[in-house]
Amino acid sequence: MDALARKLGLKTDPIIFFTSAGIMILFLVVLLIAPEPIGAAFGAGREWIVTNLGWFFILGVTSWVAFLLWLAISRYGAIRLGGNNAKPAYDNISWFTMLFAGGIGTVLMFWGVAEPISHFSNPPRPDVVPFSVEAADDAMSFSIYHLGLHTWAIFAMPGLAFAYFIYRYNLPMRFSSVFYPLLGDRIYGPLGKSLDVFAILGTLFGVAVSIGLGTQQINAGLTELFGVPDAVITKVFIIAILTAVAVGSIVAGLDSGVKRLSNINIAMAVGLLLFVLFTGSTVFLLRAVVETFGLYITNLLPMAFWNDTLASYSRDGGTWGWQGSWTVFYWAWTVTWSPFIGIFVARISRGRTIREFVLGVLFAPSIFTLVWFAIFGWSAMEIDGIGPDAREALGEQAGILSAAVGESIPLAMFAFFENFPAATLIQGLAVVIVAIFFATSSDSASLVVDMLCTGSADPGPWHQRVFWGVSEGMLAAMLIVLAGDAGLTALQEVITVVGLPMFILVFAMMFALYRGLSQEDLSEVQVGRPPTRQELAPDE
């Protein structure tokens, strides 16, 4: 493998690189040969996980939120990720835009209207009447629960572990490095490399789901604007074009390509947000933003532990399906690409304290997410008609967005913009924003996968980085081609199964981080030296 790597001009760990690439290609070949048996196997696996381990996902993410907040307010919060005199590598604005655009920008565009309307018309709780005021409150609460603090805790947990062990103990920039307190020098052996390969594959599949969602929405927007067919071949073409854009950014690198795309993207998204605010029911939305903060704070604790335990007694059919399709899917999907976001956030967070890291990564994107959902979600529900009287007053307009979501989730955002001035222009802008979010996620993931292979923050050869960018596009395209009309369902099944072992590893990561922090001599920190095995386990 070393000889092959040298021949190809690669600067990487050949075992990690070729094993990851080989398994990915093998998986694609197997999908091509036997898509139905593979789909059935993932479907059965997903059903078992959702039914028997859904509670584990819900409890797990809530425990990560609590652990991170405890770290921020504890004596460990003052520890700086790097030398004690290290300065942040990026200013606050660039730091925020990069972590947000590389994180869930595409997801907010996809679900900003669709999720609140879905919960509004089909409430999560069995005793809530659809389209009622109570359904509207629950729709907002659950939407922000899914994409607020809990989602960012899934990113922050590995991100903090990466930053701590890589910058304070000078360990390689690899997934296995965070397990040093548990594995010691074995992180450099077969076990450590296996962990790195798994993290790379999880990142590739997790990003493929994001790319799949974004592609479906771009296709829906082009269909609405120009009558472009909503077909598999169209989606493959969209992936090919935008992968080419991402590859250009990959070649430019983190500081030039990703930073520039992220700043442009967030500026456009904020512009879209302000457009909806000031051309819609402005006073109503300003009230709604304030009220939504209260709803989230009030309902956060109950939602964080809600497991729909009495579903068999309170729902027709007695199934536990809602949380499996929503909450558990979100957590499983997000955790698969948490190594990607974790490494990426660690890479751009050098020089910050643990307190700055936790509060910044958890709260800054969560507040933006809350404002986004408050403006788009409440606007959508107002258009759809809240309450029996409002829906009667709207007449033929009543339920227009609920019907659009029921017909096609990717179409929801574009149906929403039909109710605003300059609808065609705004719909076109939305397509561009989704496309740039798509490219940002893809190029960020490619750079991170390359880091996981090389073990260094320094970029590898351009053709090595481009390989991963092209691979992500091919993987997403293949999943869409093989999934057919059941695209989202198939992607959910794959990602839920892949997410379970990654979820368990992030739990282990939390214990490894605590063990490492507990060895800190806060009065005299020794930066740049891993703790010895004796320091980590003095009783052994």
C-alpha positions as CSV (number, residue, x, y, z in Angstrom):
1,M,0.0,0.0,0.0
2,D,2.9,2.4,0.7
3,A,4.3,1.8,-2.7
4,L,0.9,2.5,-4.4
5,A,0.4,5.6,-2.3
6,R,3.8,6.9,-3.4
7,K,3.1,6.0,-7.1
8,L,-0.2,8.0,-7.0
9,G,1.5,10.9,-5.3
10,L,-0.6,10.6,-2.1
11,K,0.3,12.2,1.2
12,T,-1.8,10.0,3.6
13,D,-1.9,6.9,5.7
14,P,-2.3,4.3,3.0
15,I,-4.1,1.8,5.2
16,I,-6.8,4.3,6.2
17,F,-7.1,5.8,2.7
18,F,-7.3,2.6,0.7
19,T,-9.4,0.7,3.2
20,S,-12.0,3.5,3.4
21,A,-12.1,3.9,-0.4
22,G,-12.3,0.2,-1.0
23,I,-15.2,-0.4,1.5
24,M,-17.1,2.6,0.0
25,I,-16.6,1.3,-3.6
26,L,-17.5,-2.3,-2.4
27,F,-20.7,-0.9,-0.9
28,L,-21.7,0.8,-4.1
29,V,-21.0,-2.3,-6.1
30,V,-23.2,-4.4,-3.8
31,L,-26.0,-1.9,-4.0
32,L,-25.8,-2.0,-7.8
33,I,-25.9,-5.8,-7.9
34,A,-28.5,-6.5,-5.2
35,P,-30.3,-3.2,-4.3
36,E,-33.5,-4.9,-3.0
37,P,-31.9,-7.4,-0.5
38,I,-29.7,-4.6,0.8
39,G,-32.6,-2.3,1.1
40,A,-34.6,-4.9,2.9
41,A,-31.7,-5.6,5.3
42,F,-31.3,-2.0,6.2
43,G,-35.1,-1.6,6.6
44,A,-35.2,-4.5,9.0
45,G,-32.3,-3.1,10.9
46,R,-33.8,0.4,11.2
47,E,-37.1,-1.1,12.4
48,W,-35.4,-3.0,15.2
49,I,-33.2,0.0,16.3
50,V,-36.2,2.4,16.3
51,T,-38.4,0.0,18.3
52,N,-35.9,-1.2,20.8
53,L,-33.3,1.5,21.1
54,G,-35.1,4.8,20.4
55,W,-35.1,5.6,24.1
56,F,-31.3,5.2,24.1
57,F,-30.9,7.9,21.3
58,I,-33.2,10.3,23.1
59,L,-31.6,9.9,26.5
60,G,-28.1,9.9,25.0
61,V,-28.2,13.3,23.3
62,T,-29.8,14.9,26.3
63,S,-27.0,13.6,28.5
64,W,-24.5,15.1,26.0
65,V,-26.1,18.5,26.3
66,A,-25.9,18.3,30.1
67,F,-22.3,17.2,30.1
68,L,-21.2,20.0,27.8
69,L,-23.0,22.7,29.8
70,W,-21.4,21.3,33.0
71,L,-18.0,21.5,31.4
72,A,-18.6,25.1,30.4
73,I,-19.4,26.3,33.9
74,S,-16.9,24.0,35.6
75,R,-13.2,24.8,36.4
76,Y,-12.3,23.1,33.1
77,G,-14.0,25.8,31.2
78,A,-11.0,28.1,31.3
79,I,-8.7,25.5,29.6
80,R,-7.6,26.9,26.2
81,L,-7.6,24.6,23.2
82,G,-4.0,25.1,22.3
83,G,-1.2,26.8,24.2
84,N,-2.2,29.0,27.1
85,N,-1.4,32.1,25.1
86,A,-3.0,30.8,21.8
87,K,-5.3,33.2,20.0
88,P,-8.5,32.3,18.1
89,A,-7.6,31.4,14.5
90,Y,-10.8,33.2,13.1
91,D,-12.9,36.1,14.2
92,N,-16.3,35.3,15.7
93,I,-18.3,36.1,12.6
94,S,-16.2,33.9,10.3
95,W,-16.1,31.2,12.9
96,F,-19.9,31.2,13.2
97,T,-20.6,31.2,9.5
98,M,-18.2,28.4,8.7
99,L,-19.5,26.0,11.4
100,F,-23.1,26.8,10.6
101,A,-22.8,26.6,6.8
102,G,-20.8,23.4,7.0
103,G,-23.3,22.0,9.6
104,I,-27.0,22.3,9.0
105,G,-27.6,25.1,6.5
106,T,-29.0,22.7,3.9
107,V,-31.2,21.2,6.6
108,L,-32.8,24.5,7.6
109,M,-33.6,25.3,4.0
110,F,-35.1,21.9,3.5
111,W,-37.1,21.7,6.8
112,G,-37.7,25.4,7.6
113,V,-41.2,25.3,6.3
114,A,-41.8,21.5,5.9
115,E,-41.2,20.4,9.5
116,P,-43.4,22.9,11.3
117,I,-46.2,22.3,8.7
118,S,-45.8,18.6,9.1
119,H,-46.2,18.7,12.9
120,F,-49.0,21.3,12.5
121,S,-51.1,19.1,10.3
122,N,-50.0,15.8,12.0
123,P,-49.3,16.6,15.6
124,P,-46.7,14.5,17.4
125,R,-48.8,14.2,20.6
126,P,-52.0,12.0,20.2
127,D,-54.3,14.4,22.1
128,V,-53.6,17.5,20.1
129,V,-56.0,18.6,17.4
130,P,-54.4,19.3,14.0
131,F,-54.3,22.9,12.9
132,S,-55.1,24.2,16.4
133,V,-53.2,26.8,18.3
134,E,-51.8,24.0,20.5
135,A,-50.7,22.2,17.4
136,A,-48.9,25.3,16.2
137,D,-47.1,25.7,19.5
138,D,-46.1,22.0,19.5
139,A,-45.0,22.3,15.9
140,M,-42.6,25.1,16.7
141,S,-41.3,23.5,19.9
142,F,-40.5,20.1,18.3
143,S,-38.9,21.7,15.2
144,I,-36.5,23.7,17.3
145,Y,-35.9,20.8,19.6
146,H,-34.8,18.7,16.6
147,L,-32.4,21.3,15.2
148,G,-31.4,23.4,18.3
149,L,-29.2,22.6,21.3
150,H,-29.5,18.9,20.9
151,T,-28.3,18.8,17.3
152,W,-25.4,21.1,18.1
153,A,-24.5,19.0,21.1
154,I,-24.0,16.0,18.7
155,F,-21.5,18.2,16.8
156,A,-19.9,19.9,19.8
157,M,-19.2,16.6,21.7
158,P,-16.7,15.2,19.2
159,G,-15.6,18.6,18.2
160,L,-14.5,19.5,21.8
161,A,-12.8,16.1,22.2
162,F,-10.9,16.5,18.9
163,A,-9.8,20.0,19.8
164,Y,-8.7,19.0,23.3
165,F,-6.6,16.0,22.4
166,I,-5.2,17.3,19.1
167,Y,-4.2,20.8,20.3
168,R,-3.3,20.2,23.9
169,Y,-1.5,16.9,23.5
170,N,-0.3,17.2,19.9
171,L,-2.0,14.0,18.7
172,P,-2.8,13.4,15.1
173,M,-6.0,14.9,13.6
174,R,-7.8,11.6,13.5
175,F,-11.0,10.2,15.1
176,S,-9.0,7.6,17.0
177,S,-7.0,10.4,18.9
178,V,-9.9,11.2,21.1
179,F,-9.7,7.6,22.6
180,Y,-6.1,8.0,23.8
181,P,-7.1,7.9,27.5
182,L,-8.8,4.6,26.9
183,L,-6.6,3.0,24.3
184,G,-3.2,4.6,24.8
185,D,-0.7,3.8,22.0
186,R,-3.2,1.4,20.4
187,I,-4.7,4.4,18.6
188,Y,-1.7,4.0,16.2
189,G,-2.4,0.3,15.6
190,P,-5.1,-1.7,13.8
191,L,-7.8,-0.8,16.4
192,G,-7.2,2.9,16.0
193,K,-7.1,2.7,12.2
194,S,-10.4,0.7,12.2
195,L,-12.0,3.6,14.2
196,D,-10.7,6.1,11.7
197,V,-12.0,4.1,8.7
198,F,-15.4,3.8,10.4
199,A,-15.5,7.6,11.0
200,I,-14.7,8.3,7.4
201,L,-17.4,6.0,6.1
202,G,-19.9,7.5,8.6
203,T,-19.0,10.9,7.3
204,L,-19.4,9.9,3.7
205,F,-22.9,8.4,4.3
206,G,-24.1,11.2,6.6
207,V,-23.1,13.9,4.1
208,A,-24.7,11.8,1.3
209,V,-28.0,12.1,3.1
210,S,-27.6,15.9,3.3
211,I,-26.6,16.0,-0.4
212,G,-29.7,13.9,-1.2
213,L,-32.0,16.2,0.7
214,G,-30.5,19.3,-0.9
215,T,-30.6,17.8,-4.4
216,Q,-34.3,17.0,-4.1
217,Q,-35.0,20.5,-3.0
218,I,-33.0,22.1,-5.8
219,N,-34.8,19.8,-8.3
220,A,-38.2,20.8,-6.8
221,G,-37.2,24.5,-7.2
222,L,-36.1,24.1,-10.8
223,T,-39.4,22.2,-11.5
224,E,-41.4,25.1,-10.0
225,L,-39.4,27.8,-11.8
226,F,-38.6,26.3,-15.2
227,G,-40.6,23.1,-15.5
228,V,-37.5,20.9,-15.3
229,P,-38.5,17.3,-14.8
230,D,-38.5,16.0,-11.3
231,A,-36.6,12.8,-12.2
232,V,-33.6,10.8,-11.1
233,I,-31.5,11.9,-14.1
234,T,-32.1,15.5,-13.2
235,K,-30.9,14.9,-9.6
236,V,-27.8,13.1,-10.9
237,F,-27.1,16.1,-13.2
238,I,-27.5,18.6,-10.3
239,I,-25.2,16.5,-8.1
240,A,-22.6,16.5,-10.9
241,I,-22.7,20.3,-11.4
242,L,-22.6,21.2,-7.7
243,T,-19.9,18.6,-7.0
244,A,-17.8,20.4,-9.6
245,V,-18.3,23.7,-7.7
246,A,-17.4,22.0,-4.4
247,V,-14.2,20.5,-6.0
248,G,-13.2,24.1,-7.0
249,S,-13.6,25.2,-3.4
250,I,-11.7,22.1,-2.2
251,V,-8.7,23.0,-4.4
252,A,-8.8,26.6,-3.0
253,G,-8.6,25.2,0.5
254,L,-10.2,26.1,3.9
255,D,-9.2,29.7,4.3
256,S,-10.0,30.8,0.7
257,G,-12.7,28.4,-0.6
258,V,-14.7,27.3,2.4
259,K,-14.5,30.6,4.3
260,R,-15.6,32.6,1.3
261,L,-18.5,30.3,0.4
262,S,-19.7,30.2,4.0
263,N,-19.7,34.0,4.4
264,I,-21.6,34.5,1.1
265,N,-24.1,31.8,2.0
266,I,-24.9,33.1,5.5
267,A,-25.3,36.6,4.1
268,M,-27.8,35.4,1.5
269,A,-29.7,33.3,4.0
270,V,-30.0,36.3,6.4
271,G,-31.2,38.4,3.5
272,L,-33.9,35.8,2.8
273,L,-34.9,35.7,6.4
274,L,-35.3,39.5,6.5
275,F,-37.3,39.5,3.3
276,V,-39.9,37.1,4.8
277,L,-39.9,39.1,8.0
278,F,-40.5,42.5,6.4
279,T,-42.8,41.5,3.5
280,G,-44.9,39.1,5.7
281,S,-46.8,39.9,8.8
282,T,-44.0,41.8,10.5
283,V,-45.6,42.6,13.8
284,F,-47.0,39.0,14.1
285,L,-43.6,37.5,13.4
286,L,-41.8,39.8,15.9
287,R,-44.2,38.7,18.5
288,A,-43.8,35.1,17.4
289,V,-40.0,35.2,17.7
290,V,-40.2,36.4,21.3
291,E,-42.9,33.8,22.1
292,T,-40.9,31.0,20.4
293,F,-38.0,31.6,22.8
294,G,-40.5,31.1,25.7
295,L,-42.0,28.0,24.1
296,Y,-38.6,26.4,23.6
297,I,-37.4,27.2,27.1
298,T,-40.6,26.0,28.7
299,N,-40.9,22.8,26.7
300,L,-37.2,21.8,26.3
301,L,-36.9,19.6,29.4
302,P,-40.2,17.7,28.8
303,M,-39.3,17.2,25.1
304,A,-35.8,16.1,25.9
305,F,-37.1,13.1,27.9
306,W,-40.4,12.4,26.0
307,N,-40.5,8.9,24.6
308,D,-44.2,8.5,23.7
309,T,-44.2,5.6,26.2
310,L,-48.0,5.3,26.1
311,A,-48.2,5.2,22.3
312,S,-49.7,1.7,22.4
313,Y,-52.6,3.0,24.5
314,S,-53.1,6.5,23.0
315,R,-52.6,6.0,19.3
316,D,-54.6,4.1,16.8
317,G,-52.7,1.0,15.9
318,G,-50.5,1.3,19.0
319,T,-47.3,2.0,17.1
320,W,-44.2,4.0,18.2
321,G,-43.7,5.4,14.7
322,W,-43.6,9.2,15.1
323,Q,-40.3,9.5,17.1
324,G,-38.7,6.8,15.0
325,S,-39.3,8.7,11.8
326,W,-38.4,12.1,13.3
327,T,-36.3,12.3,16.5
328,V,-34.4,9.0,16.3
329,F,-33.8,9.6,12.6
330,Y,-32.4,13.1,13.3
331,W,-30.1,11.9,16.0
332,A,-28.9,8.9,14.1
333,W,-28.3,10.9,10.9
334,T,-26.6,13.7,12.7
335,V,-24.2,11.5,14.7
336,T,-23.0,9.7,11.5
337,W,-21.4,12.9,10.3
338,S,-20.5,14.3,13.7
339,P,-16.8,13.3,13.1
340,F,-16.9,15.5,10.0
341,I,-18.4,18.5,11.8
342,G,-16.3,17.7,14.9
343,I,-13.0,17.8,13.1
344,F,-14.1,20.8,11.1
345,V,-15.1,22.8,14.2
346,A,-12.0,21.7,16.0
347,R,-9.9,22.9,13.0
348,I,-11.4,26.4,13.1
349,S,-11.6,26.7,17.0
350,R,-7.9,26.6,17.9
351,G,-7.1,29.2,20.6
352,R,-10.6,29.3,22.2
353,T,-11.3,28.2,25.7
354,I,-13.6,25.2,26.4
355,R,-16.1,27.7,27.8
356,E,-16.0,29.7,24.6
357,F,-16.2,26.6,22.4
358,V,-19.2,25.1,24.2
359,L,-21.2,28.3,24.5
360,G,-20.4,29.4,21.0
361,V,-21.1,26.0,19.3
362,L,-24.2,25.3,21.3
363,F,-25.9,28.6,21.5
364,A,-25.0,30.8,18.5
365,P,-26.3,28.4,15.8
366,S,-29.2,27.4,18.0
367,I,-30.4,31.0,18.4
368,F,-30.1,31.5,14.7
369,T,-32.1,28.2,14.1
370,L,-34.8,29.4,16.5
371,V,-35.2,32.7,14.8
372,W,-35.2,31.0,11.4
373,F,-38.0,28.5,12.4
374,A,-39.9,31.2,14.2
375,I,-40.1,33.4,11.0
376,F,-40.5,30.7,8.4
377,G,-42.6,28.3,10.5
378,W,-45.1,30.8,11.9
379,S,-45.4,32.5,8.5
380,A,-46.2,29.1,7.0
381,M,-48.7,28.2,9.6
382,E,-50.4,31.7,9.3
383,I,-50.7,31.1,5.5
384,D,-52.0,27.6,6.1
385,G,-54.6,28.9,8.7
386,I,-54.3,28.5,12.4
387,G,-57.5,27.4,14.2
388,P,-60.9,26.5,12.8
389,D,-62.0,30.2,12.3
390,A,-58.8,31.2,10.6
391,R,-59.0,28.3,8.2
392,E,-62.6,29.1,7.3
393,A,-61.7,32.8,6.7
394,L,-58.9,31.8,4.3
395,G,-61.3,29.7,2.3
396,E,-59.5,28.1,-0.6
397,Q,-56.1,29.0,0.8
398,A,-56.7,26.9,3.9
399,G,-54.3,24.0,4.1
400,I,-52.4,25.0,0.9
401,L,-49.0,24.4,2.5
402,S,-50.1,21.2,4.3
403,A,-51.2,19.9,0.9
404,A,-47.9,20.9,-0.6
405,V,-45.9,19.1,2.1
406,G,-48.1,16.1,1.8
407,E,-47.4,16.0,-1.9
408,S,-43.7,16.8,-1.9
409,I,-41.6,17.8,1.1
410,P,-38.8,19.3,-1.0
411,L,-41.4,21.5,-2.7
412,A,-42.7,23.1,0.6
413,M,-40.3,26.0,0.6
414,F,-41.1,27.0,-3.0
415,A,-44.9,26.7,-2.4
416,F,-44.4,28.9,0.6
417,F,-42.7,31.7,-1.4
418,E,-45.6,31.8,-3.9
419,N,-47.4,33.8,-1.2
420,F,-44.8,36.6,-1.2
421,P,-43.9,39.5,-3.6
422,A,-41.4,38.7,-6.4
423,A,-42.1,35.0,-5.9
424,T,-40.1,33.8,-8.9
425,L,-37.1,35.9,-8.0
426,I,-37.1,34.7,-4.4
427,Q,-37.6,31.1,-5.4
428,G,-34.6,31.4,-7.6
429,L,-32.6,32.9,-4.8
430,A,-33.6,30.0,-2.6
431,V,-32.3,27.5,-5.1
432,V,-29.0,29.3,-5.2
433,I,-28.7,29.3,-1.4
434,V,-29.5,25.6,-1.2
435,A,-26.9,25.0,-3.9
436,I,-24.2,26.9,-2.1
437,F,-25.0,25.2,1.2
438,F,-24.7,21.9,-0.7
439,A,-21.3,22.9,-2.1
440,T,-20.1,24.1,1.3
441,S,-21.1,20.9,3.1
442,S,-19.4,18.8,0.4
443,D,-16.1,20.7,0.3
444,S,-16.0,20.9,4.1
445,A,-16.5,17.2,4.4
446,S,-13.9,16.4,1.7
447,L,-11.3,18.5,3.5
448,V,-12.1,16.8,6.8
449,V,-12.1,13.3,5.4
450,D,-8.7,14.1,3.9
451,M,-7.5,15.3,7.4
452,L,-8.8,12.0,8.9
453,C,-6.6,10.1,6.5
454,T,-3.5,12.3,6.8
455,G,-3.8,12.9,10.5
456,S,-2.8,16.5,9.9
457,A,-4.5,19.9,9.5
458,D,-2.2,20.6,6.5
459,P,-4.0,19.8,3.3
460,G,-2.9,16.9,1.2
461,P,-2.3,17.0,-2.5
462,W,-5.2,18.5,-4.4
463,H,-6.0,15.4,-6.3
464,Q,-6.2,13.5,-3.0
465,R,-8.8,16.0,-1.7
466,V,-10.7,16.0,-5.0
467,F,-11.0,12.2,-4.8
468,W,-13.1,12.5,-1.7
469,G,-15.3,15.3,-3.1
470,V,-16.1,13.3,-6.2
471,S,-16.7,10.2,-4.0
472,E,-19.3,12.0,-1.9
473,G,-21.1,13.1,-5.1
474,M,-21.0,9.6,-6.5
475,L,-22.3,8.1,-3.3
476,A,-25.2,10.5,-3.1
477,A,-26.1,10.0,-6.8
478,M,-25.9,6.2,-6.4
479,L,-28.2,6.2,-3.4
480,I,-30.7,8.4,-5.2
481,V,-30.6,6.2,-8.4
482,L,-31.1,3.0,-6.4
483,A,-33.7,4.4,-4.0
484,G,-36.1,5.6,-6.8
485,D,-39.3,7.1,-5.5
486,A,-38.6,6.1,-2.0
487,G,-35.5,8.2,-1.8
488,L,-35.8,9.7,1.7
489,T,-37.1,6.5,3.2
490,A,-34.2,4.5,1.9
491,L,-31.7,7.1,3.1
492,Q,-33.3,7.1,6.5
493,E,-32.9,3.4,6.8
494,V,-29.2,3.3,5.9
495,I,-28.3,6.2,8.1
496,T,-30.2,4.9,11.2
497,V,-28.3,1.6,11.0
498,V,-24.9,3.3,10.5
499,G,-25.7,5.8,13.3
500,L,-26.0,3.2,16.1
501,P,-22.4,2.2,16.4
502,M,-21.3,5.8,15.9
503,F,-23.7,6.8,18.7
504,I,-22.0,4.4,21.0
505,L,-18.6,5.6,20.1
506,V,-19.5,9.2,20.9
507,F,-20.6,8.0,24.4
508,A,-17.1,6.5,24.7
509,M,-15.7,9.8,23.5
510,M,-17.4,11.6,26.4
511,F,-15.8,9.3,29.0
512,A,-12.4,9.7,27.3
513,L,-12.7,13.5,27.4
514,Y,-13.6,13.5,31.0
515,R,-10.7,11.2,31.8
516,G,-8.3,13.4,30.0
517,L,-9.6,16.6,31.6
518,S,-9.4,15.0,35.1
519,Q,-5.6,14.6,34.5
520,E,-5.1,18.3,33.9
521,D,-3.0,20.1,36.4
522,L,-4.8,23.4,36.1
523,S,-2.1,25.3,38.0
524,E,0.6,24.2,35.6
525,V,-0.7,22.9,32.3
526,Q,1.9,21.1,30.2
527,V,0.9,21.7,26.6
528,G,2.1,19.6,23.7
529,R,2.7,16.4,25.6
530,P,0.2,13.5,25.9
531,P,-0.2,12.2,29.4
532,T,1.6,9.0,30.1
533,R,-0.3,5.7,30.7
534,Q,0.7,6.0,34.4
535,E,-0.8,9.5,34.7
536,L,-4.0,8.3,33.0
537,A,-4.3,5.2,35.2
538,P,-2.1,5.5,38.2
539,D,-3.5,2.4,39.9
540,E,-2.5,0.1,37.1
